[in-house]
Amino acid sequence: VGDLYDWEYFEEKLRQNLADLESNFQQKFKHPTYDGAPEGEIDIEKEVARYKVYAEKLKPFVVDTIDYMAEAFASGKSVLIEGANAAMLDIDFGTYPFVTSS
């Protein structure tokens, strides 16, 4: 998500990633086929515009978590922390059957 806030970097990275894929696979890529997805070949200009909208929508929900947590602790707020098994949740190498596919 952080890349969306260094817009020049993000846009360059998005353009380069698509160009690299098209060069490596010698084909134009199409949008995935799911309900509501754009149709046809990927138009990089439309994708850049679409991600710019996402960045604006997400911006209010992105914070520096170090500062956010420090302020919460300093003001006496209760903080619930959740942890996971990290690598042990890997679908192939994790603690099967207690793994996820995401």
C-alpha positions in Angstrom: 0.0 0.0 0.0 2.9 2.3 0.8 3.9 2.5 -2.9 0.7 4.2 -3.7 1.9 7.3 -1.8 5.1 7.8 -3.8 3.0 8.2 -6.9 5.9 8.8 -9.4 7.6 5.6 -8.1 4.4 3.6 -8.2 3.4 4.7 -11.6 6.8 3.9 -13.0 6.8 0.5 -11.3 3.3 -0.4 -12.6 4.2 0.6 -16.2 7.5 -1.3 -16.1 5.9 -4.4 -14.6 3.3 -4.6 -17.4 6.0 -3.8 -20.1 8.2 -6.5 -18.7 5.4 -9.1 -18.6 4.4 -8.3 -22.2 8.0 -8.5 -23.3 8.8 -11.7 -21.5 5.6 -13.5 -22.7 5.4 -11.8 -26.1 1.7 -11.0 -25.8 -0.7 -8.3 -24.6 -2.3 -9.2 -21.3 -6.1 -9.2 -20.8 -8.0 -8.5 -17.7 -9.1 -11.5 -15.6 -12.5 -12.8 -16.3 -14.7 -12.2 -13.2 -17.9 -10.4 -12.7 -17.3 -6.7 -12.7 -13.8 -6.9 -14.1 -12.8 -4.6 -17.0 -12.8 -6.3 -20.3 -10.2 -6.7 -23.0 -6.5 -5.9 -23.1 -5.0 -4.1 -20.2 -4.8 -0.4 -21.0 -2.0 1.0 -18.9 -3.4 4.6 -18.9 -6.7 3.3 -17.5 -4.9 1.2 -14.9 -2.8 4.1 -13.7 -6.0 6.2 -13.4 -7.8 3.3 -11.6 -5.0 2.9 -9.0 -4.9 6.7 -8.4 -8.5 6.4 -7.3 -7.6 3.5 -5.1 -4.8 5.5 -3.5 -7.2 8.3 -2.6 -9.8 5.9 -1.1 -7.2 4.1 1.0 -5.3 7.1 2.1 -7.4 7.9 5.2 -6.8 4.3 6.5 -3.0 4.2 6.2 -1.0 5.3 9.2 2.5 5.0 10.6 1.7 2.1 12.9 4.7 2.9 15.2 3.4 6.4 15.9 -0.2 5.2 16.1 0.6 2.5 18.7 2.9 4.8 20.7 0.1 7.4 20.9 -2.4 4.8 21.9 -0.1 3.4 24.7 0.8 7.0 25.9 -2.9 8.0 26.2 -3.7 4.9 28.3 -5.8 3.1 25.6 -6.2 -0.7 25.8 -4.6 -2.4 22.8 -5.4 -5.9 21.6 -2.6 -7.5 19.6 -3.2 -10.5 17.4 -0.4 -12.7 16.1 -0.1 -15.5 13.6 2.3 -18.3 12.9 3.8 -16.4 10.0 5.7 -18.9 7.8 3.9 -21.8 9.6 0.7 -20.8 7.8 2.2 -21.6 4.4 -0.1 -24.0 2.5 2.7 -26.3 1.6 5.2 -26.1 4.4 3.0 -25.0 7.3 1.4 -26.8 10.2 -1.2 -28.7 8.2 -4.2 -28.8 8.7 -4.0 -25.5 10.5 -3.0 -23.4 7.5 -4.6 -20.9 5.2 -4.7 -20.6 1.5 -4.4 -16.8 1.4 
